[in-house]
Amino acid sequence: MRKGGSKITIPARALPRWEASYGIVGSHSGIQICTWTKKALRGKGVCYKQKFYGVDCHRCAQISPALAWCSENCIFCWRPNEWMEEVKMGARQVDGPKGIIEGSVALRKKLVSGLKGAHDAQLAKWKESFGLFPSHWAISLSGEPTLYPMLGEMVLELRTHPEVRSIFIVSNGQEPGAIEKLAKMGALPTQLYISVDAGDARMFKKVNRPKYKDGWKRLNRTLALLPKLDCRTVLRYTLIKGVNDSEKDAAEFAEMFEKSRADFIEVKGYMFLGDSRRRLVFENMPGHEYVQEYAKKMEALLPDYSIIDGDGLSRIVLLKRKDSPYGNFIRQAEAEKRGR
């Protein structure tokens, strides 16, 4: 890793690839206008997260405060994760959350500006997307966000903006201490995702390729925290055909999912994209019917959950815990309940 002055910088060999895909913010963060936001601005559909949870796809800011830092090298990840060598960010070296947020908003406006010229752009939505502060923040773009030591401060800073309705954090669960810190700070997101792609330690090592020797224990420590957290929780299971989709896998996943008491479970098919194509083959990508069939197997093993929705384009099926206190769509009351 290289450092510019006292600041962390994205590793030099990784930077050209990241610059081609993302807008670089500060020393270690990034933002991207995803395909679904572009589609939403043209009336061509919305992300499944809008369909499932009611977030504003056209006003989404998808960011990462740890663009090239991750504690796993998952075989299904489409990012060039072999270049993510570091798992530590010193607190004195990182950019502050306010600067990252301001930089992300400014760069997002620049990236969105050109979309107005599309022949089928919907002007009203474009004006909202360009002119208003993003209402949905997906802290999930690349890398592992819980490695950013000021993640809690970032959530609290975002909450000072009344336009923000929802904040999602997607984590691999390798930093249970960071999740506990968010809870103690009163800085849990609106919705916390934990990726669970293996049902035992052997499969975890094969699929997620953790950098910590105790990675499996770390994940299970995080899952044990979920029932205690005062926020919506989601388990994301990436289904890789021929890899983690056996009957044994299903039974092991079901046991883990039940113990977590997560509000939602997303069974999502692996997509043969990006750098994952160097690790897997096209046949590992399941069609939506396959995902649906496997989700039904999971439902049969999960008496406390039921299938409530799905999306064929994203090859995903949503299960919900029957006694979850949360509605499917995020209500304004949920967005406001922590200190605004």
Steps between C-alpha positions, in 0.01 A plus 500: 500500500617850430437806708472855380628718785314382811204370302420150384474471125357228280780256407673629188463180298125490570428867432461488118237225526309683772513832316350333194206366701445744786529865583787534750420707810786615721772252590312172531132539411291476185156538348328351199179566309377145462316354202169501685522870585560571132203280408279673756584841352389371161185321617652160423446337837634522855732307729349211692572694822235751395260219420568318829562784745381823337833682470536776241704346219538825305625680812744231613861571593695174483829560675790336678727654764744208457513453125803270485500347848331168572540207740380241249576409138167342406509290185171650376601864539510685168752751632878449468517397863842336467635854520331563835798406710440714809250449782604788728438873469667706769258748659748787463546438129140490379283771351222629724140397425376852430760549229422160347127578492548847355746369242265216407205737451707735284641221284160332474352822358775506240440136405122546483515825302567333166202266533267792432600479136367147450218504245268318739605671824210580732558865582309509831696207641826638365439834673444318829804279451724791403364778716404335829717343767501120453220339700648148499861420594629154414834456677585194297684588183833323544716380784380444858343813655550388862876536447447877484554601864259796483204311357280584798582868466409475132156358581441771761611770254261368235217518752552875537361535147117487511487385137656164590230232532711185502858389564609146410830347608608174335763309699675165480469461876874477563506793741250422780669760717418769245133394498495516881654846481223621268240373746668668800526828309133492402628497141346187354380543142140478392581155365804284567596228253726210590626277219468129581619283213617184676344266752819360655862594552627294207262661250565842652870463432427388143242764407586804712875450532538693829819681587452443872587154630193515725273633225233235551479580871484871424204451267312295758571759769341760275195281433456453875479879536211546257209417734622776734525777240240775477486514122375303203731206426547306178702190415626499141567154360669486159399171337776357281380207293710191559691656789287589805161362397489140627236353730764503775566867436128580522465329837807678639385837371156448653651437842713815479213712370264392777752579773561847357130593516567739211195688377563416135696245296598570141582195289680654202646324201868549421555714190781414259651848487829684533798337660291211634526356150863416577393288798173342392336386175180600325327183615533614862245775431148373586191613314215655693297179498790320667522774762126473561519122539786525746324775696199270534729230643626755749146604588410138577792487744419837659166478686532859622547646150294523186566614143341841443651637179746450218651668198587311184737755352718498811446125556405548862237368739408670829400316816373674811487394862137457601537682831713788369382834640582674172287555196645422160524867399708732714266747666594861565465430872783248478717750321439761768504293817868550584568857587386717212 
